Amino acid sequence: QIGEEMLNEFITGLSEIRSFVGDKEREVTSAFGEARGNEKRKVVNQMLVYIDQHYVDESLSLSKLANEIFYMNPDYLGKLFKRETGYKFSTYLVKLRIEHAQKLIQEQVKVSKVAEAVGFGNNPQYFSKVFKKLTGYTPSEYKRIV
């Protein structure tokens, strides 16, 4: 009898220990996952700040950020950016540049100067094409309607 009671207590105790260890394992795994998620968000937030401060640099690219600023694999950084923002890096950069171009046009900056001022370099034809694609208007048409 005593042996059977002790065995039952031992089994019950072992079951409680397994449950406790399992709970702790889930807590640690969750905390680790959160910390990694926070680090990823931190990197993307740093990218967003950098992009906002350097969008006028026509050489700004995902590869440049990955290799010269964040020292990370460009493919990984691009996937991370897309996962956190919902945008591909290039799409986000072009969208940001066009938003700034719209502001400059509203402030009566000459359309011929806007392309260079927002990072399209000395390529006003490409700028106009992208501007029309995103806004539905050429820069000149946009200037007339605002």
C-alpha positions as CSV (number, residue, x, y, z in Angstrom):
1,Q,0.0,0.0,0.0
2,I,2.7,2.5,1.0
3,G,4.6,1.8,-2.1
4,E,1.6,2.5,-4.3
5,E,0.7,5.8,-2.5
6,M,4.3,7.0,-2.8
7,L,4.3,6.0,-6.5
8,N,1.1,8.0,-7.1
9,E,2.5,11.0,-5.2
10,F,5.7,10.8,-7.2
11,I,3.8,10.6,-10.5
12,T,1.6,13.6,-9.5
13,G,4.7,15.6,-8.5
14,L,6.4,14.7,-11.7
15,S,3.4,15.8,-13.7
16,E,3.3,19.1,-11.8
17,I,7.0,19.6,-12.5
18,R,6.5,18.9,-16.2
19,S,3.6,21.4,-16.3
20,F,5.7,24.0,-14.5
21,V,8.7,23.5,-16.8
22,G,6.4,23.7,-19.9
23,D,4.9,26.9,-18.7
24,K,8.3,28.5,-18.0
25,E,9.5,27.3,-21.4
26,R,6.6,29.0,-23.1
27,E,7.2,32.2,-21.2
28,V,10.9,32.3,-22.1
29,T,10.2,31.5,-25.7
30,S,7.5,34.2,-25.9
31,A,9.8,36.7,-24.2
32,F,12.6,35.9,-26.6
33,G,10.2,36.2,-29.6
34,E,9.0,39.6,-28.4
35,A,12.6,40.8,-27.9
36,R,13.5,39.7,-31.5
37,G,10.3,41.3,-32.8
38,N,11.2,44.5,-31.0
39,E,14.7,44.4,-32.5
40,K,13.3,44.0,-36.0
41,R,10.9,46.9,-35.4
42,K,13.7,49.0,-34.1
43,V,15.8,48.3,-37.3
44,V,12.9,49.2,-39.5
45,N,12.2,52.4,-37.5
46,Q,15.8,53.4,-37.9
47,M,15.5,52.7,-41.6
48,L,12.4,54.9,-41.9
49,V,14.2,57.8,-40.1
50,Y,17.2,57.4,-42.4
51,I,15.1,57.3,-45.5
52,D,13.2,60.4,-44.4
53,Q,16.4,62.3,-43.8
54,H,18.2,61.1,-47.0
55,Y,15.4,60.6,-49.7
56,V,16.9,63.4,-51.8
57,D,20.1,61.3,-52.3
58,E,19.5,59.7,-55.7
59,S,22.0,56.9,-54.8
60,L,19.8,55.8,-51.8
61,S,19.0,52.1,-52.2
62,L,18.2,49.1,-50.2
63,S,21.7,47.7,-51.0
64,K,23.3,50.9,-49.8
65,L,21.4,50.9,-46.5
66,A,22.1,47.2,-46.0
67,N,25.8,47.3,-46.8
68,E,26.8,50.8,-45.5
69,I,24.4,51.6,-42.7
70,F,23.0,48.5,-41.2
71,Y,25.6,45.9,-42.2
72,M,22.9,43.3,-43.0
73,N,22.0,41.1,-45.9
74,P,20.0,43.2,-48.4
75,D,17.4,40.5,-49.1
76,Y,16.8,40.0,-45.4
77,L,16.6,43.7,-44.8
78,G,14.1,44.1,-47.7
79,K,11.9,41.3,-46.3
80,L,12.0,42.8,-42.9
81,F,11.1,46.2,-44.2
82,K,8.2,44.7,-46.2
83,R,6.9,42.7,-43.2
84,E,6.9,45.7,-40.9
85,T,5.7,48.4,-43.3
86,G,3.7,46.5,-45.9
87,Y,5.8,48.2,-48.6
88,K,8.7,47.1,-50.7
89,F,11.6,49.5,-50.0
90,S,11.7,50.9,-53.5
91,T,7.9,51.5,-53.5
92,Y,8.1,53.3,-50.2
93,L,11.0,55.5,-51.3
94,V,9.3,56.5,-54.6
95,K,6.0,57.2,-52.7
96,L,7.9,59.4,-50.2
97,R,9.7,61.3,-53.0
98,I,6.5,61.9,-54.8
99,E,4.7,63.2,-51.7
100,H,7.6,65.6,-51.1
101,A,7.4,66.6,-54.8
102,Q,3.7,67.4,-54.4
103,K,4.5,69.7,-51.5
104,L,7.3,71.5,-53.4
105,I,5.0,72.0,-56.4
106,Q,2.3,73.4,-54.1
107,E,5.0,75.8,-52.8
108,Q,5.5,77.0,-56.3
109,V,8.9,75.5,-56.8
110,K,9.6,75.2,-60.6
111,V,8.7,71.8,-61.8
112,S,12.1,71.6,-63.6
113,K,13.8,71.8,-60.2
114,V,11.5,69.4,-58.3
115,A,13.0,66.2,-59.8
116,E,16.4,66.9,-58.5
117,A,15.1,68.2,-55.2
118,V,13.4,64.9,-54.3
119,G,16.1,62.5,-55.4
120,F,15.4,61.8,-59.1
121,G,18.6,63.5,-60.0
122,N,18.9,65.1,-63.4
123,N,16.1,63.0,-64.9
124,P,12.9,65.0,-65.2
125,Q,11.4,62.7,-67.8
126,Y,11.5,59.7,-65.5
127,F,10.3,61.9,-62.6
128,S,7.3,63.1,-64.6
129,K,6.5,59.5,-65.7
130,V,6.6,58.2,-62.0
131,F,4.7,61.3,-60.8
132,K,1.9,60.7,-63.3
133,K,1.7,57.0,-62.5
134,L,1.3,57.7,-58.8
135,T,-0.9,60.9,-58.9
136,G,-2.7,60.6,-62.2
137,Y,-1.3,64.0,-63.3
138,T,1.9,65.2,-64.8
139,P,3.8,67.6,-62.6
140,S,2.7,70.6,-64.8
141,E,-1.0,69.5,-64.6
142,Y,-0.7,69.0,-60.9
143,K,0.7,72.5,-60.5
144,R,-2.3,74.0,-62.4
145,I,-4.9,72.2,-60.2
146,V,-3.4,73.0,-56.8
